[in-house]
Structure formats: structure tokens, C-alpha cells
Amino acid sequence: MSEVLPAFREVALEGPVDLIIRQIKELLISGALKPGDKLPPERKLSEQMGVGRTHVREALRKLEFYGILRTRPQSGTFVASIGITALENLIADVLKIDTPSFVSLVETRVLLEVAAVELACQRRTDEDLQQLQAALDAYLAKAERGIKAVDEDLMFHLSIADCAKNKALKSLLLIIIPDIITNYSIFKVCDTVTNKALQEHQSLFEAVRDGDAAAGGALMREHLQGVVNFAQSLVQ
């Protein structure tokens, strides 16, 4: 496949992720890529398509979420072993999905994160708690000094999802996180770290540690309410 990968071409009004997905579709149509084939590593795809690895990774993750690609531990990423017509139609559907609004992203995040923390309270192990504590400490190391810690904040939330032991739930969070980060930057959400935010992170950790699912769910809703209010204000 690496010898016949077509040049990366621009399509009007499409972002880099959709352009990559469209290129993969063209490879399937041309026969250069077949059901069951293994994809080259992200680095090689990035070089061959002339795009950043971050965009390649996001495109592959999106295709994996919709069942078009399969990742096998220690083996790599493969095209699903289903008919070529079905693959083409699936990719066409993915390309038709509109970019979700900020409000939709926030609403979805709340639903996922409340479920994640409730499951985390029930399923976390001692090792999980150590990793969650490390993520909390990384967040606090910046936030307590008044430094914006968006990445550390999201890593803390992903650590809660890890504790939930639900890969599908975490995968959904991983899909929407890039858009959330972008919107944080555009709308200047969470530029200021407050004492309330610091306490909420600590309380979420304690709820998971204590196995209190009811408290964890309530805390998460309260923790995300500010972003919900901001998102709703954009459409009023």
C-alpha cells in the first residue's frame, strides 16, 4: 500500500481529518487498500499524506469508533474485514456527520462524565486511585499557582474514565475531547482557575476513593455546570 498511496488533495470546506478519511476511502475504492489490510504507522501516514500526526491519529480514531478500522494490541491498525461496499457506505456516512456544536459537545460530555464517575466509584482499584491521585496532583501543581491547566484537567477526567473500566465510554470522551479543547480556546472557557474548581477536583477524587457513586455524580454535574451555562448563553 505504501507504494501506491495517492497524493493528499484538498477538498473545499473540509478539515484535515475529513480529508484523511476521504483519502482512505479512495484507497479502498481503488483497491490499493482492501478489507483486512494493515495500515502503515501513523508517522508514515503523516509523511505520505503531508499532514500532522495529530490529524492522522484523530482520523484513525474516528474510523475505529465507527467500526471501519480495528486496532489489535501489539499488531497495529487494520481495515475491518467486511465487504468493500459496506466500508464505502460507512465512510460516506462518517463524512456526512456535521461538526457538533459547542452546546452539543458540552451536553454529551456531562452525560458521559457523570456515568464515568459513578462507574469509577464502583469499580476503581487501589492502582486506579494511585493514577487518579497522580493526575490530580499534576492538575493542582499548575492550578494552585493560577496557571491555566486545561490539558491536566482533561487528563484528570480521563483518569476517572479509566477507573470506570468501560472502554466504549472512554472512547466517546476521546472523540469529543479535541473539539472541546478547541472550543475552550475559542471561547476562553476556564482561562481563570478558581478555588471552587480546585475544591471540586479534590472532592471528585474523594468520592471515587470512598466509592460514593451518588456523591460523585452530583459533584460532576456541579463541576461542569459552569461550562453548561456558558454554552447555553451562546444560543440565547
N, C-alpha and C positions, 0 to 999 in steps of 0.2 A: 504493500500500500504506500509506503514512504516514497516510492519512485514515481507514483502517478498522482500524488496529491495536487489538485489544481490550485492555481494562484488564488489568494484571498481577494475577493472582489467586493466592492462596496454596493450596497443596495440602499436607495434613498429612504430616509426616515427610520432606518433600523439601527439599533445599537450594536456594539461589538459582540455581545452574547448571541443575539439572534443571527448575526452574520456567520458566526461559527457554526451554529445549529444548521443554518441553510447550507453551508459548505458540506457538512456531514451528510445532509440529505442528498446533495448532488453526488457525493461519493457512492451512496447506496444506489442511486438511480443509474449511475454509470457502470456499476459493477466493480469499481475499484475497492469497495468495502462491501462485505457480504455478512448476512446473519451468522453469528458465532465467531466472527473475526475479532482479533485482539487489536485495540487501538495503540498507537505509539505513546510513549510517556508524554506527560504534559509539556515538558521542556521542548521536546521535538515538535509537538503540535504547534506550540507557540512560535517556534522558529519558522516552521513551514508555512504557517498562516500569516505570519507577520503581525501577531497580536500579543498582548501581555499574557503571562501565565495566569494571572488572576481572572481574566476574562475566560480563558480556556477552562479553568477549574470550575467556574460558575456555570458555564455551558454544559460541561460534562455532568455536573451535579444535578442540573435541571433535567437533563435527559435521563439520568438514572432515576430520578424521582418519578418520572412518568413511565418507567419500565422499559425504556428504549435501550439503555445501557445497563450492564451488570458489573459490579466490582467484586472480584474474588480476592480475598486476602492472600497476600504473597504472590499473586499471579498477575494482576492487572485489571484493566477495564475492557469489557467485551461487548460487542453488539448482541442484543437479545436474540436468542435462537427462535425467532418467529418469522413468518412469511414476509417477503420484501414489500408486498402491497400494504400489509398491516403496519410495517415500520414507517413507510412513506406517509400513510394517513395519520399515524400517531404524531410524527414530527410536524406535519401540516397543522394539526390541531394545536400543538405547543406554540407554533409561530403565530397562531391567531389569538392566543390569550393576551388580553390587554394588560398593560402595566398597571398594577393595582395602585389605588390612591393611597395617600398617607393615612387617611382615616381607616381604610380597609386593613392596611398593614398593622396599625395600632390595635384595632379591634381583634384581629387574628392573633396578634401577639398576646393580648390579655387572655384570651381563651386557652391558648397553648400553655402559657406560663402558669396560670392557675392550676391547670391539670398537672403540669410538670411538678410543681412544688408539693401538691397533695400526694402524688405518687412517690415523690422523693422522701416525704415524711414516713411513708410506709415501707420503703424498700432500701433506704440507704444503709451502707455498711460502714464499719469503722474506717476502712480505707477511703471510702467516698467522702466521709466527713473530713479527713485529712486534706484531701484535694480541694474540697469546698472551702476549708479554712485558708488554704494557700491562695485561692482565688480571691477570697475576701481580703486577705492581708495585702495582696497586690493592689486591689482597688483602694483600700484605705491609705496605703502608702502615698498615693497621689492625692486622693480626695481630701484627706485631712490637712494637706498643705494648700488647699484651694485650687489645685490643678485639675483641669477637665480630664476625666478618666472614662471616656465613652467606651474605648476598647476593653478596659479592665472591667467595667460594669457589665458589658455583654458577656465577657468570659465567665464572670461570676454566675450569670443567669444560665449560661450553657453548662456550667458545672452542676447546677441544680438539675438540669435536664439529664445529665449523666447519672445522677443519683436516682432518677426516676426509672431507669432500666427500660426505657421504651425508645428504640432506635427510630421508629417512624416519627414519633413526636419530635425528637431532636432534629431529624432530617428536615421536618417542616420549618423549624426555627432557623436552621441553617440556610434555607432557601430565602426566607424573608429578611434575614439579618443584613445582607448587603444593601438592600433598599432602605432599611431602617437607618443604617449608618449614613447613607446619602442624604436622607431627609433630615436627620439630625443636623447635618452640616448646612443644608439649605435653609432650614427654618430656625437654626440656632437654638435647638432644644437642648436643655441640660448643659448650657455653657457655664452656669454657675452651680457650684456644689454647695448644698445646704446641709445644716446639721440634721435636718429631718431625713434627708436622703441617707446620710451616714448611719443614723439610728435604724432606719428601715432595713438596710442591708444586714446590719448586725442582728436585728430581730428575725429576719428571714433565716439566717444561719441557725439561730437558736431554735426556731420552730422545726427545722429539718433535724437538727441534733436531738431534740426532745420527742420527735415523732408525732407532733401535733398537727395533723392534716388540716383541721378546721381553722386553726390559727394561721397556718401557712397560707391557705387560700385567701383568707381575709386580708392578710398582710400584703400579699402580692397584688390584690385588687387595689388596695390603698396606695401601694408603692407606684403603680402605673397610672393612677387616676389623673395626675398632673398632665401627663402626656396625652391621655384621652381627652381631657378638657381642652388642651391646646389644639389637638387635631379637629375636634368638633367646632372650635372657633373659626377654623379656616373655611368652613362651609356655611357659616351663618351670615 
